[in-house]
Amino acid sequence: MRPILFCILAVGLSAQDQTELTRALSASRQRIDHIDDQIVKLLNERATLVREVGFVKTRFHAPASAPGREEQVLRRVSGQARAPLTPEAVRKIYQTVLAEMSAMEDREMQSQTK
């Protein structure tokens, strides 16, 4: 009987702890959500500009890929890293951003030439 009672009490304490944890994290999670909203807004703005660049490249028959420019961006943004982010972490994040933006630009440019 005691092990069952102990298990019931442990589950009850766990649920109470979970509620307190949720309350303690609420304000930070709301701030994170707000920052995520800003990041997505800025990514959309960046994508709009990438689209415009793609239009110009199409007009001048230039390729979508610009490895020199990509490396320039990676160096610049990784140089802005501040703890707790490392330059390598920022570089990896931006490599993903640039890959997605380049893929979008390439798709857009392909659709313009058809």
Secondary structure, 3 states (H helix, E strand, C coil): CHHHHHHHHHHHHHHHHHHHHHHHHHHHHHHHHHHHHHHHHHHHHHHHHHHHHHHHHHHCCCCCCCHHHHHHHHHHHHCCCCCCCCHHHHHHHHHHHHHHHHHHHHHHHHHHCC
